């Protein structure tokens, strides 16, 4: 069970601390702001033993036999540095507008979006916590295609309000995770675009087990259910970092939706297909993925290795 949102004095003090850091990063020159973010990330890697261990363990599982121990260590450290840069970019979102975003972000594969859009059934982007992921819906909105995105509310309600204001400043619509399926169906039925992060661990009630880096991972079933219900085009997309402060949005070819008439089997098959596309994006830039998250935390039960409970809640 997820912890409830934390209000009160402690949450407000936490908000003031984060808001102060964010304002400082916004006002600093770009190069200095990145240096601060990278420095804080390096300190976090050194002193946050819990998340450092999680990153190492996840990387060892995913790349067992493929990478050496020093390579694993380098990847884990790079993951923290990417997070530090991502925090900087999130705090500096107000610096990005229609005039300058193309100097920072380029698009690769835009023709795949155009082909999907022409079908008129709506476009469902499936994506991951890769690169500077908060810039992805921003760039889409600045290009004239604002997304409806699904996000789990932060535990701190003050910070949650701020991050959602930043996300929606150029027209992105942010929906809370709970009971969101009807709104997503309506959005796609209007031919609009939806963005769903589906690379995180999820509970038994909300997911099915499919392979991710060769291991069973409980994965949100809602994207597959949504695709089956709406006939929307499913397009993998991610944003990756090119050096320190430049980015490329990768728009992949549409994934055909599997339809056999057996709902349970179709949800599992499509979730597996979508997850393979997510894994391919992560493998392209493994140092930029969120390895500090316990992706394989939920494990199959011995009596039912591939559960499928049709609970229509997207994962984040």
N, C-alpha and C positions, 0 to 999 in steps of 0.2 A: 504494500500500500504506500502511495506517495504521501509525504508529509504535507500537511495543510499549509496554506500561505501564512507567513509569519508577520504579524503586525507589531505594534508597540514600539517602545523606546529603542530596543536593540536593533530592530529592523530599520528604524529611522536613522540611527547613527551609522549603520552600515551603508545606507543610501547616501548620507552626507559624505562619507569617506569616498565612495565610488564616484559620486557626482563631482567632488573636488578634483579627483584624479582625471576624470573625463574632461573637465573644463581646462585643466592644465595642458593635457594632450592636444586639445583643440586649438589652444592659443600658441603653442610652441611652433617653431619652424618645423616643416615636415621631417627633415633629417634628424633633428634633435628628438622629436616625438618618437620616431622609430627606434632611436638609440635607447630611450627610456623604456619603451615596451620590450625590447630585446633584453635589456639588462634585468628587468623585473622577471622576465621569463627564465633567464639563466639562473637567477636566485631561486625561483620556484622549483626548477629542475633539481637544484642542489638540496633544497631543504624540505620540499614536499615529498617525503619518502613514499607516502601512500600512492599518489598518482604516478610517481616515477616507477614504482614496482608494477602497477597496473599496465603502464605503457610497455615495459620490458616483457611482461608475461604475455600480453596480447601479441606483440611482435614475434616472440619466440613461437607461439602457437601458429601464427599465420605464415611465417617464413621458415618453419622448421626444415633444416637441410638446405635451404636456399641461400641463407645469409650467415655470415660468420658472427661471432659474438661482438667484435668491434663494430661491425656494420649495424647490428641491432642497437648498440649503444648510440651510435651516431644518429640513427633514425629516431630514437626516443628523444634525444636532445633536440633534434630538428623539429619534432612535433611541438615541443614547448615553445621554441622560437617562433614557429608559425602562429601559435596561439597568441603570443605577445604582440606580433604584428597585426593579427586580426582584431585584437582589442583596440589597438591604436586606430585602425581603420573604421571600426564601429563608432568610436568616440568622435571621429572626424567626418562622419557621414554628411554633416551640414556643409562641408567644404565642396561636396560633389554636386554638380548641377548639369543642366542640359548643355551648357557651354563647354564644359571641360571633361565630362565623363569619358568621352572617346579617346582622350589623351591617356587615360588610366586603364581603360578596359576595352579590349577588342573582342570581337565575336567570331567564332569559328563554327561553321555548320548552320548558319542562319537559314539556309535554304531548306533544311529539315523542318524547322519550325513553320516556314511558309507553306510547305507541302501539307503538314499536319493541320494547319489552320484552314486550308482550303476545303478540308472535309466537312467543316461546319458543325462538328460534334463537340467542340471544345478540346483544349489541349491540357493534359495532365503531365506536368513535369515531375519526374521522380529524381530526387537528388540526395546529396549526402553532406555531412559536416566536413567539407573538403575545401582547402584554400581559405579564402575570406568569404565564407558562405553568406554572411549578411549583405554583401554587395550584390548578390545575384538578383533578388527581387527589386532592389533599387535600380539596377541597370535595365531590367525589363520595363519598369515603370517609365524611366527616362526615355526609352525607345518607343513609348506610346502603347505598351502592352502591360498595364498593371496586373499583377498577380493577386489571386486570393491565396493566402498561405495559412497553414495550420501550425500553431505553436503551443507547446505546453507552457502555461503561465509560470513565471519564476516564483520561487517560494517567497521572495520579498516583494510585497505588493507595490511599494514605492518604486523600486527598480523596474518592476514589470510595466508600470504605466509609462515610464520614461522610454524603455526600449521599444515599446509598441508605438509610441509617438514618432520615434526615429524611423521605425520600419514603414510607417504609413505616410510620411511627409510628402511623398510624390505620388500617392494614390494607391499604394499597396493596401489591400484589405487583410487584416489579421483576425483570424478566428481562433478562439480557444478550442482546445482539443475535445472537450466534452460535448457529446451530442451534436457533432458537426456535420454528419453525413447529409441531412436534408439540404443544408446550405450549399454544400459542394455539388450535389446533384443539380440544384437550381442554377448554380454558376456555370457548370458545364453545358447545361441545356440551352443557355443563352449564347453558347459559342465562345465563352471566355476561357481564361487560362487559370489553372490551379497549380500550386507548388507544394509538394509533400516530401519532407525528409523521411527516408525509410531505412536508415542505416543504424538505428539504435536498438538496444535490447528492449523487449516489450513483455508484458505479462501473458500468462497462459490464456486469459479470457480475450485478449486482443490480437493474438498472433497464431502463426503456424510455424513449424520448424522446416527450414530449408537450408541448404549448404551455403556457407559464407566462408571463403578461404578453406574449404574442405571440411568444415565442422558444422554440426547442426546449430543454427542460430534462430531463436524465436523472433520472428519478423512480422511487422504489421500486415495484417491481411486486408485492411481497408482499401489500399490502392487497387488491389486486384478486384475486390468486390465492386468498387466504384467504376472501374473500367468495364466490368461485365454489365453493370446496370445502365450505364450511359452511352456506351460505345465511343467514348472519348479516345482521342489519339494519345498514346502513352509514349513520352519522349524523355530519355535520360538526358540530364543536363548537370553540369558542375562548373564551378569557377576555380581555376588553378592560378597559382602565383607564378609570375615570370620575374624572378629576381626579388628585389625587396618590395617594390611599390607599384608594379604593373601586373595586370591580370588578363587572363583569357577565359572567356566563357565558351565551354565546349557543348554544343548541341548535337546530340547523336541522332542516328536514324530512328524513326518510330519503331517500337517493338510490337509485332503482331500479337493481338490478344487471342489466347487459346480458348476455344469454345467447343466443348463436347456434349453439352447438355447436362453434365453431372456437376452440380454447383461445387460440392466439396472438393472434388478432384481438380476442377478448373481453378479454384482459388489457390490451391497448393501449387499447381503447375505455373500459373501466372506469377505468383509471388516468387517462385524459384527463378523464373525468367527475368523478372525485374531485378532480383538480387544479383544475378550474374552480371547484369549491366552495371550495377553499383560497384561490384567488386572490380570490374575492369577499369572503372574510373579511379578507384582507390589505388589499384596497382600501377596506374600511370604516374601517380605522384604520391607514393606512400608516406613521405615525410610530412605531407600536408593534411593527413586525416586525423581524426580525433581518437587516437589510440589510448588516451587516458580514461575512456569510457569502458565499462565492463560489458562488452558486446555479447559475450557468451554466458552471461550470468544466469539466465533462465535455462534450465536443462530439461531435456525430455524425461518423462517418467517411464519407468521400465515397462509398464503395461501398455503404454500408448506412445510410441516413439514419434508419431507425426500427428499431434492433435490439431483439430480445426474447429474452433468455436466461432460461429458467425456473429461476432459482436462488432458492429460497424463503427469502430473508432480508429482514425488514423494514428499512426505512430509519429513521433517527432524525434 
